[in-house]
Each structure stands twice: as C-alpha cells, then as structure tokens.
Amino acid sequence: MAILGTRRFDMRRTIGDTLVDCDPRANSALIRTLLVLLTLLAAACTTVPPVPDPAPPPAEPPAVVEEPALPPPVPEELPVTVAPEPKPPPPKAPPDPVRRAKPITAPSAAQALRPAEFSDLPGWQADDHSAALKAFLISCQTLEARDAWRSVCQTARKLNPNSAAAARRFFETSFKPFRSHNSDGTDEGVITGYYEPLLRGSRTQSSRYRYPLYSVPDDLLVVDLGDLYPELKGLRLRGRLEGRRVVPYHTRAQIDRREVVLGSKILYWVDDPIELFFLQVQGSGQISLDNGERVRVGYGDQNGHPYRSIGRFLIERGEMTLEQASMQGIKAWAQRNPDKLAEVLHHNASYVFFRELPRNLSGPLGALGVPVSAGRTLAIDPRFIPLGAPVFLATTWPNTTRPLQRLMLAQDTGSAIRGAVRGDFFWGYGDAAGLQAGRMNQRGRFWVLLPHGVTPQNLAGR
C-alpha cells in the first residue's frame, strides 16, 4: 500500500514515541537528543505555516490493469528484533571509560545497489518497452530539472513513444542496471499492490455523511532531520507543540473521538468509516459527491505514528483466519461487526490527512509530483532507489506463480514501503484494480536503471 504524493505516510515508520521516520534499530539516544534540541528551537516559534488552498476536482481516471487472481494473504510484516543488553562487568572490575553512542547512519543506495547486465533481467526482451517509455516521459517532467537525468530525458523526448524497438534500444544504450539487495545480502523482498478507490461523500454533514475527511492541520509540526544531521537526510519527525515541548501528534482514536478540534480542516464528509480507513491506506482516491460532482483527493501528510496492521490484529483476536484477512475480507467483517469496528481501527494510531487535487490530472499524484501510471508505477523506499528512476521488477501475478516481469517507474513512496527490495505496484482505479491490489502479496526482485555516468555512490542530490 503506498501513500500517493508523500508519499506515502504511504503510509509512509517511527521509533517508539519519538515519531521519527527511520529504522527502528536506530540509536534512540540521538533521537531523544534531537527532540530536546527541537523543543528548544520550537520555543522561538510563534506560528505554523498554513496549508495551501485545495485545488479543483479531477479529470477522468486512469486505466485499470486487468488480470484474474485468487484471494490474498496478509501483507508480510517483518518483526523488529532487539539485541540483548551486554552482561555487566564483574563487581570489582574498574569501570569502563565512557563510550560515545554510535551515530545513526542512514541507509543508502550505495549499500544496496550492485552492478548488473541487461542479460540478468528475466523477461526483459518480452516486455512492452514503449509503455515503459511513456511512463518514463512522465517522470521526466520532474527529472529533467536534475543534471544527472537531463540528457536521457532530452533523448527520450526525441523518440517515437509507440516504437517498442526504439524504446528498448534507448533503455539499453542510455542506462546501466544495478541489482537491489537487502542489508543481509539477499535480493528478494515483498511486493504488494495499491489502487485508487472511489468513495461516496458530501460537502456537508448529515445523518448519512458523518465521517470527516481532513486536510493537514495547522499545528502538525514536520521537521526534516537532514537539516540538522546530513547523515539523516530523508528522515522526518512529526509532532506538535505543547507549550515549549515537542510532543507526539494526536492518534487516530483522539482524532476520531473529536478530542482535537479540526472542524475548519474538514474537506468532505463520507458515509463509510472502513472505506475512509482504506482511502488512508491507499493515500489517494476519488469521491462521488451527492450533488453529482466527482473530486479527487491525494495524500497531504501523516500524524507520525507508525502504521499497524488491523488484519493481523483481527487474526490475533480470532476474528478471522489468515486466508480471510484481505482488504475485501476486512471490509466484509466490518459490515458484520459495526460495534467492534472503532476499536479495531484505533489499533492503528496512524492517520493520513488529504488535499484536493487538480481537475486535469490523468491520475493521482505520486511522491515524484507527477501522475502515476496504472501497471507501470512502483512505490519504493527512496533511501535506496531514486524517485523517478526506471526499475525492472521480477515478481508474479497476485496469488499465482505466473511471472510478472516489466519495467516500472519509481514514481511513488509509502510509509509501509521500507527496504531496498520492497515495492507497491499501482493497479489503477476502481473495484477491479482494488481486487488485484488487495490480493497482491508476492516475492520479487529489483534492478534499478541509472543513466551512464551516475553510480549509487554519487546519487545524492542528483
């Protein structure tokens, strides 16, 4: 599940109550120090910048990638392990000298990407490279402003986008593939799916439309830790000011119970709390209003709390089996158990805020700032893979062993998309796309294509 436009969230992870988007094994002492520093800095703050006015409603939705599939398993969640504390020295031994805490080192592409050849890519020759070229040209709307990508984007614009042979030749002569690896040296990871849902809503509250969809609150504090520590580039802290203290932002339960006043930030009212929850999981969607109007909303920001799986929670409580815990299965459970739904939703403290998107978009906006493409957009972890880059994906169709091998574009991110070989496949708009997205929980591998002259070691800022 990706968080479009963070993307993310995304849905974009945190460390305990410090609410930092980084590896949970990172040094907590440094994070606490950062919080103290941020609190001191915050004392000088008097205002929070306002959120920009929302844009007008959207255009027609993108196509859906169609392919039959079977019901899904629950998306894989890797457990967090904590190393045991070292044994204390003997009582009479002299005390150890004071040890300085090991600094946090942010993960990077230089650690994850290793050189490969196009002959290593399974199914490369059978792909529709012209479809990939069209998606790449969309990425170039942003990439062309960057030195490392300007030349390849200019070359791509001169090609006939309908020529598969020309497109394949372009990728093979303009790029070098790099195979992506996990920190333990393995090269497989989890590939899930996401889509753009349709909800029913209204601009005014009523007995039917009573669940608010919020824009970004004015008191949500977002701090880019890379501004303080370059080695933490891409890591962010979210919270709010309470006097002179930086504290965690309100949880889902507090927001749903109206313990925080966000009335002025309500964009729309919708009629189904579980559909609203899954809109937050997807990060973007459309709303069919009661006046006949159709609007599109995208990810605005997130409250900083870590995402927790309600599917796993329902399994642990014996409410459903592993085989039943798909998006469709959870929605069916919610319809049968409305009195239990709030408790289950509040298990996930993470909350996503939205913004209204322009009318003329061909699809929802991804984290790259361009519309995503059904069947060609992949949400990735930008700590390892540069946004906008072509990524060859080798996986299987949802709940099958049939190969799904194609050149994708890293146009989005997500808070649950963490790791060098972790991806979220965008299936498109509507129920058919939602069925595929809900079923997808496959194993896969990545090859990242970088322009000649660009290496994983010199990617920063390019």
N, C-alpha and C positions, 0 to 999 in steps of 0.2 A: 504494500500500500504506500503510495507515495504522497507527498504533500506538495501539490502543484503551486509553483510560484514561491517557494521558500528561498522554498520549498525550504515541503516539506513537512516546521514541526520537525507529514512529512509525516509532520508527524515525525517528521522530522523527530537525544538521550541526556541524562543528567547524572550528577553524583549526589546521592542522598538528598539532603535538604538544601544543598548549595545550588542546585539547579544549574549546572554547567553542562553544556553540550560537548562532552568529551568522554574518553574511555573510562569506565567505572573503576579501573585499576589504577587510575592516575593518582598522583600524590595529593592526598586530602589536606595535608598541612599547608601546601602552597595555595590551594583553593580557599582555605579559611583566611589566609593572609590577604588574598585578593579581596575577599568580602570586607575585611577590615578597611583596606585601602579605599575600596569603592564607597563604603559608608562615609569615610571622611570626605571623599570627593563629593558625595551626594549632598553633604551638609551645605555646600555652596549653591546647590541647585534651587531655583525658585519656580521654574515652570517646566512642563513636559511638552515637547513639540506636538502640535495637533496632527491628526491623521488626515491625509488629503481627501477632498470630496470624492465620493464614488463616481465611477464613470457610467455612461448609459448602457442599456441592455445589449445582448449579443446577437450574432448572426446565426446562420444555420449550423447545426452540429457536424463534427467530422464523421467520416465513415466508421463502421464497426468492423473489426476483424472477425470473420466468421470461421468457426471450426468446431465441430461437435466434440464434447468431452464428458467425462464422468464426474461424480461428486468429489469434493476436495477433502484433503486432510487439513488439520490446523496448521497455520504457518509455523515453521520451526523457530523456536526461541532458544538461543544458546544460554545455558546457565552461567551466571557470574560466579567465579570461584575466588576465594580469598586465601592467600598463602598463610600458613600458621605463623604465629609470633615466634621469634627465636627464643631458645631457652636462656634464662638469665645466667650470668656468670656465677661461679662459686662465691659464697658469702664473704670470704676473706680476701678474695682477689682484688687487686687495685681496680678502681673504676676505669672504664674505657673513656678515652677522650671524647669530647662532644662531636657527634657526627652531623654533618650538614645533610639536610634532606636532598635526596636525588631529584633534580629538576624534571619536570614533565617534558617529554619530548613528543611533539605532535607527530602522528603517523604521516607518511608522505608517499608520493608516487615513486620516489627514488628507491624506497624499500620494497615496493610491491611489484613494479613493472620490470620484466626481463625481456631482452631482445628475442624476437622470433622471426619466422618467414611466412609469407602468404601460403606456402605449401603446407604449413602446420595447421591451417584453419579448415576444419572439417566442413564440407559442403560449400566452400567459398565459391567455386565455379558455378554452382547451381542457383545461387541467389539472384534476385532481381536487383541488380546494381543501379538501375535507373530510378527505382523507388527510393533507394538509399540516397542517391544524389539529390533528389528533390527535397528530402528531409535535411540533407546537409546544407543546401542552399538556404533553408530557413534558419539554421544555426548561424550561417554567415551574416545574417542581419545584425548579430551581436559580435561574432568573432572577427569580422573584417576590420574592426577598430583596433585589434591587437596585432602587434608586429609579427608574432610567430605564425599567425593564421592568415594575414592579409594576402600573401601571394597565392596560397592554394585556393582561397575564396575567389580571387580575381580570375584564376584559371578555370575554376568550376563554372563561373558565370558565362564563359565563352562557349561552353559545351551545349550540345543538343540534349536536354534532360530526358528525352524519350529514347535515346540510344543506349541500350544496355551495354553494348560492347565499348562505347566511348566512356561510359561511366566506370566500367570495370578497369579499363586502361588508366583512367585518371587516378583511381584509388591506388592501384598497384605502382604507379610511377611517382606519385606525389607523397606517399606515406610509407612509414616503417611500422610494422606491427610489434607490439610488446604484450607478452602474456602476463596476466594479472595473477598474483599469488597472495595467499593469506600469510599472516605473520609466522605461522608454523611451517611454511613451505609448501602447503597443499595448494591446489589450483581449482578446487570446486567450492561452490557456495550455493546459497538458496536464492531461487528466482521466484518471486511472487508476481501478482498482477493487480492492476488498478484500472479504474474506469471513471467516466463522468456520469453521475446519477441524475435522475430527474425527480424533484420533489414538488409537492403541491403547497402553495402558500398564499399569503395576502400581505398587503402593506399595513393593514390594521388588525388589531387583536379582536378575536371573537371566541365564542364557545368552541368552535371547530379549530380555528387557528390560534393556538395558545402557547406555542413553544418558540421562544425568540431565537433569532439568528443574529449574532452580534458582530459589529465591526470592532476594530482594535481599540481597546480602552486607552484613554489619555494617560493613565497612571501606570501603564505597563512599561517597566524600565528594561531596556535591552543594551547590554554592554559587550562590545567586541573585545575579548581578552587579548587579541592580537595587537591591539593598540597599546597595551601595557607590556606584553611579553611577545615579541615576534615569533617565538617558538610555539605559541598557542594560536597562530593565525587560523581563522576559520572557526574558532570556538567562542561561544557566546554565553553570557549569563543573563537570565531573565528574573525579574522580581519586581518589587515596588518599594517605595519609601514609606517608612513608618517613623515619623519624627526625623531623627538623624540616622536611623538604621535602615539597611537594605534587607528586606525580608522576602520569603517566597511569595509569589503571586497567589491569588485565590485559586482554590481547587475547583474541579468540576462540581463537586457537591455544594460548595459555597456559592458558586455562580448559579446553579440550578435552583437552589433554595432562596435565591434573591437576597443573600446575606451581604452582597455588594451591589451598590446602585449603579446599573449600567443602562438605565432606561433610554438615555439620549443616544446610545450606541446600537440600538436595535435597527437592523436593516429591514428584516421581514419577520413575519410570523408563519410557522409551518404547522402541519396537522399531525405529525408523527414523530415522537421522540427517538425511535430507533432509526428512522431514516435520517434524522438530523445527526445522530451519532455517526452513522456510516458516511454521511457527507463530510464530517470532520476527518474520518479515516482516509477518505479519498483525497480531500484537500481542495476539491473543485466540483462544481455541478451546476445544473440549471434548475430554475424554479418556475413552474407554471402557475401564474397568479390568477386569482379568482375573477379578475377583470379581463382575462384573455391574453394578457401580456406574458411574454417569456423573457426572463432575465438570466444572466449567467454570473455566478459568484466564484471568486478564487481565494486562495489562501492569503490571509493578511498577516497573521502572526500566531504565536502559541504561548501559553501561560508558563512554560518552562518546566512543568512537571513531566516525569518520564511516562511514556506510553506503557500501559499494562493490558495484556490480552484478556478480554472478557470471555472469549471462547475457552481459554484454559481455565479461567475461574469457574465457568459453568461445568466443565468436566470434573474439576476437583470437588465440586459440591454435589456431584452425581445427578445434575440436571440434564446432561446429555452425554453421549459417547463421543469418542474421538472422531468417528466416521460422520457424526451428525453436526459437528462443530464447524460448519462452513458459514459464510455470510448469510446464505439463504436459510440454513438451519437455525442460526441465531435469530433471524427475523421471524421465523415461524414460532420459535419458543417465546419471543416477546409478545406475539399476538395472543398466545395461550396463557401467558403469565403477566398481565399488565401490573398486578400488585407487587410483583417482585422486581420489576424492571429497573426502578430507580436505584435500588441497592446494587444491582449488577453494573449499571452504567457508572456509578460513583466509585466502583473498584478501580476504574481508570481515571486518575486525577487530571490527566492531560486534557486540555481544552483548546480548540482552534478557533480563531477569530477570522472573519472574512472581509472581503472588499468586493464591490460590484465591478464587473469587467466591461470593457467597451463592446458596443454592438457589432462592430465589423470584424471581430476575430474569427479565424477559421477553426479555432479550437481553444480550449483553456490554456492559460499561460503557465509555462513551466518555470523552474528556477532560473533558467538562462534568460528569461524575459521574452521568449518567443512562443507562439502557439505550438503545442505538442502535436505529434502526428500519430494517428491510430496505427498500431502494428510496427512502428519504427522508432518510437520514443522509449528510452530506457531511463528510469530514475536510478541514480548511482550515489556513491559516497564521494563527494568532491575532494576529500582529503587525499584520495588515491587516484581518481580519474578526473581530468579537467572537464568542466562543463562545456558542452558543445562538440566534444571530440567524437568521431566515429568509433563505435565499439562493436566488434563482431561477437555475437552471442551464440553459444552452442548449448542448447538445452533440449527439452522435449515438450510436446503439446500437453496441456493440462491433463493430469491423471492418465497419461499414456506413456509408452516408450517410443513413440514415433518422433524422429528428430525434428526439432525446430531450430534451424540454423540460418541466421541472417545478420546483415549489417544494420545495427541500430545507431541512434544518435543519443548521446548523454545530454538530454535537454532538461532534466528534472532531478530533484533530490527528494528525500523523505527522512523524517526523524527516526523511523524504524529501519532505514536503509543504512546499515553500519557495517563497513568492511570492504576490503579490496575486491572480493568476489561476491557481492550482494547486489541484487538488482530487482527492480519493479517494472514489469512490462505493461505499457499502456495499451489497453484493448479498444478504446474508443468510447462512444456514447450509448447510453440506453441499456435496456434489460439484457439483450443478447451479449453485449460487452461485459455487463455485470456478472453474467453467468460464467463466462470464461475467467474473469478476474477472480471470482470467488473460489473457483476450482483450482487455480494455479498455485502449486507449491512444489516446484521441481528443483532438481540439481542442475547446475550449469557452470560454464567456464567463459572467461572473457579474454579477448585480445583487443587492446586499445591501439588505434592508429594515430600516430603523431607525424606531423609534417617533417620532411627531411631537414635535418639540422636542429631539430628540437628533441631533447632527450628528457627522460624522467628527472634527471639531476638539475636541469635548467628550466623546469616548468614554472617555477614560482614567478607570479606576476605576468605570465605570458598567455 
